[in-house]
Amino acid sequence: MNAVIKVGGKQYYVTEGTEIYVEKIDCTEGDVVNFDQVLMLDSKIGNPYLTGVTVQGEVLKNGKNKKIKVFKYKSKDRSNRVTQGHRQPYTKIKITKIG
């Protein structure tokens, strides 16, 4: 079964066994998480969500992504070269059941 779910303002296309990285969720490793905001299931499309359908997943890991380099540069001004970094927290989830 295929589904499209909405988590943290983003949409994810999932099947059973898929591992996805979502915005950080308050939970610990090994917890079971249910997603109620299912937009599509196989060929059924919700308006905006399907009722009575949930997607179940298991939390594998909480962590931070690799650091993203942000480089600010102003031409002809050598003193304003600045390098900053940012690490976005995430939660890795494995989809176990769709139904």
C-alpha positions as CSV (number, residue, x, y, z in Angstrom):
1,M,0.0,0.0,0.0
2,N,1.1,3.5,-0.8
3,A,0.2,6.6,1.1
4,V,1.0,10.3,1.3
5,I,1.2,11.7,4.8
6,K,1.6,15.2,6.2
7,V,4.2,15.6,9.0
8,G,5.5,18.9,10.3
9,G,4.2,20.9,7.3
10,K,5.7,18.6,4.7
11,Q,4.3,15.8,2.7
12,Y,6.0,12.4,2.4
13,Y,5.2,9.5,0.0
14,V,5.6,6.3,2.0
15,T,5.1,2.5,1.7
16,E,5.6,-0.2,4.4
17,G,9.2,-0.5,5.3
18,T,10.2,3.1,4.2
19,E,12.5,5.0,6.4
20,I,11.9,8.8,6.4
21,Y,13.5,11.8,8.1
22,V,11.0,14.2,9.6
23,E,11.2,17.4,11.7
24,K,12.0,16.6,15.3
25,I,9.1,14.9,17.2
26,D,8.9,14.7,21.0
27,C,9.4,10.9,21.5
28,T,12.2,8.5,22.3
29,E,13.7,5.7,20.3
30,G,11.5,2.6,20.0
31,D,8.3,4.5,20.4
32,V,5.3,3.9,18.1
33,V,4.0,7.0,16.3
34,N,0.6,7.2,14.6
35,F,0.1,9.7,11.7
36,D,-3.6,10.7,11.3
37,Q,-3.1,13.3,8.5
38,V,-3.2,10.9,5.5
39,L,-3.7,12.8,2.2
40,M,-3.8,9.8,-0.2
41,L,-4.1,6.0,0.1
42,D,-3.4,4.1,-3.1
43,S,-5.9,5.8,-5.5
44,K,-8.2,7.4,-2.8
45,I,-7.7,11.1,-2.3
46,G,-8.9,12.9,0.8
47,N,-10.6,16.3,1.0
48,P,-8.2,17.3,2.7
49,Y,-7.6,14.2,4.8
50,L,-8.9,10.6,4.7
51,T,-11.0,9.6,7.7
52,G,-10.4,6.3,9.5
53,V,-6.9,5.8,8.0
54,T,-3.7,5.9,10.0
55,V,-0.1,5.3,9.2
56,Q,2.0,3.7,12.0
57,G,5.7,4.1,12.4
58,E,8.5,3.2,14.8
59,V,11.1,5.8,15.9
60,L,14.6,4.7,15.1
61,K,16.7,7.7,15.9
62,N,16.6,11.3,17.1
63,G,19.6,13.4,16.0
64,K,20.9,16.3,14.0
65,N,21.7,16.5,10.3
66,K,25.2,17.3,8.9
67,K,26.2,20.9,9.2
68,I,25.2,23.2,6.3
69,K,27.8,25.9,5.4
70,V,26.4,29.4,4.9
71,F,28.9,31.6,3.2
72,K,28.4,35.4,3.1
73,Y,30.5,37.4,0.8
74,K,30.6,41.0,-0.3
75,S,32.5,41.8,-3.4
76,K,35.6,44.0,-3.0
77,D,35.4,43.9,0.8
78,R,37.7,41.2,2.1
79,S,36.9,41.7,5.8
80,N,33.3,40.5,5.6
81,R,33.9,36.9,4.7
82,V,31.8,35.0,7.2
83,T,31.1,31.2,7.4
84,Q,28.2,30.1,9.6
85,G,26.8,26.6,10.1
86,H,23.4,25.2,10.9
87,R,22.3,21.7,12.1
88,Q,18.6,20.9,11.8
89,P,17.3,18.4,14.4
90,Y,15.4,15.4,12.9
91,T,13.6,12.1,13.8
92,K,14.2,9.0,11.7
93,I,11.0,6.9,11.4
94,K,10.4,3.5,9.8
95,I,6.9,3.0,8.5
96,T,5.5,-0.3,9.8
97,K,1.8,-0.4,9.1
98,I,-0.6,1.5,6.7
99,G,-4.3,1.0,7.2
